[in-house]
Amino acid sequence: MEAASLTEPVGRLRDELAALDRAYSAGHHGLWAARRRAELFDTALTASFEASEAPGGVALAAVGGYGRQQQLPRSDIDLLIVHDGRHPDRIAVVAERLLYPLWDAGFEVGQAVRTPAECQGIAGERLDVLTAMLDLRGIAGDRNLVREVGERVRGVALADVAGFALALRADAHARLERYGSAANMLEPDLKQGAGGLRDVQAVRWIMALAGEALLRTAERGAIDAAEEFFVRVRSALQFETGRRSDRLLFELQPEIAASMGFSDEPRLIAEDGLMRAVFEHARSVSWIAENALARAIESTTMPTEAPAPFADADEALEALAAVAESGERPDPPVLDSVEATAFPDGFDWTDRTRSAFMRILRAGPAGVDALDALDRLGLLARLLPAWSDVRCRPQRDPYHRFTVDTHLTDALAEMGRLLASNVDEPLLAAALEQDLDRDGLLLGTLFHDIGKTGEGSHVPIGVRVATQTLDHMGMRGPSRELVEFMVGTPAAARHGHATRPDRREPDPQRGGPHRLCRAAGRVDDARDGRCRCDRPRRSHPVAPDPAPRARHARTARVRPRAHGRRARGATCREPRLGARAARERIGRRR
């Protein structure tokens, strides 16, 4: 055997892959290109296997993404060498002849060498190995051996489908804790994040075992569309970075958006259009995966009969309110009935509508789950038309990590916790003892950033939008006034910071940020209504400008960097924080 016979297939493979990369723009390498890339690897590896002089009872198989024929531009090549155990001394030689040319050519290879019995044993111990081998596909060698491995591994999963679904759900929760959600994080992980490609694959694995009846036809279509879109974005990301990449960072989003064909639109720049599409697909995937796993765990399938709708939208909202007040999440039968209920465009609110909606808001985190369910069904925007402008909308500042709508619902959940629990902070505890307008606080929290629609300054826009929405809801009285105040007060004032040149002047906006302070007795009327938290803040002293020679000598030693542009005569010894570092620091402080 000549060395050239092993290296020539890999050399041709590199040339063919380069031609495939050039054939389409970076943002248009979808599932078809991934399958074509896998076929090129198949051809090269088949030639290498034949040249390796492998003995009988040996096979080369693809697993994982390569097994699914989803080979992305910079993804690993996941290989499994299966043998029957008769020639253990020759297997190592075969593996070296197959793998070293790939490594020398710069490919990342994930490999394993096992017998069928070993495959079955480790599949029963490790979920990641089991799922990778569920996508097993033979490339060269003994096909019967590959078939035996596939049957053994599938048997492990089929032995307890509900347990397998439980393991997938636990893995999804662990990934959510580690990688966050691709459905609302501003820098999502497209593979491991909740709602990303791993959840798409989980749906496919459980459907392969429990049957396609787990999903509706529309849900299967949504999974297919999300998979195609995520493969395109992830491929473009790998082309842009030149390596295996899964997280769509801020600085990469403009280039990826351009390669995907997104362009600036009124109130939506190209990268925001890209991210909005990512969030919408991820939310669909997350919702479908959660429901599919729940059905598999309960050994149920989609009902063959159409669900019975509620009498009207008010009854549907009342049912969701009752579930939220019990602290539970709405189950699939309730959601099916809600979805079957007519929620006409231009929905007119009634007293029953307001009552049910406020019951949902008062339910705290469980109420947010009900709002999330309405949003996933496309019904929240019919109740609140202004919601469509903030839904899945990114925020581009270092202080937010989530989309506008997720920020609003998270804030609502936190307000619900504060109003429903005992707190240790004396000021807040004293304020909660007062006769507060809790409905106004909850609704104001939900609407406080409703003006972030891409038109400009969100405070005046938010006031206009909130006023229109409150008119649509038929809200009157003190609760309406409090909502308008919370939306119309700039964020800095809401958080207790100065928005006027002199913080010691009385706040002219209905008590301003000190409304709760006044309720807690912290405002001293004898001091012209000044609050005790209005004490002057101590600022960091700035030394006078030293002589230029001395100043340059000092900076040469310390190498300081100023925040933003350096102010003449002042130096800062703390490095300027970039957007990503600032978010990480804020997250640690929280």
Secondary structure, DSSP 8 states (H G I E B T S, - for coil): --THHHHHHHHHHHHHHHHHHHHS-GGG--HHHHHHHHHHHHHHHHHHHHHTT--SSEEEEE-HHHHTT---TT--EEEEEEE-SS-HHHHHHHHHHHHHHHHHTT--EEEEEE-HHHHHHHHTT-HHHHHHHHT-EEEEE-HHHHHHHHHHHHHHHHTTHHHHHHHHHHHHHHHHHHH-BTTTBSS-BTTTSBTSHHHHHHHHHHHHHH-GGGS-HHHHHHHHHHHHHHHHHHHHHHHHHSS---B--GGGHHHHHHHHT---BTTB-HHHHHHHHHHHHHHHHHHHHHHHHHHHHTT----SS-----SSHHHHHHHHHHHHHTT----HHHHHHHHHS---TT----HHHHHHHHHHHHTTHHHHHHHHHHHHTT-HHHH-TTHHHHTT----STT--B-HHHHHHHHHHHHHHHHHS--S-HHHHHHHTS---HHHHHHHHHHTTTT-SSSS-HHHHHHHHHHHHHHHHT--SHHHHHHHHHHHS-HHHHTT---SS-TTS--TTTTGGGHHHHHTT-EEGGGTTEEGGGS------------HHHHHHHHHHH----SSS--TT---SS----HHHHHHHHHHH-
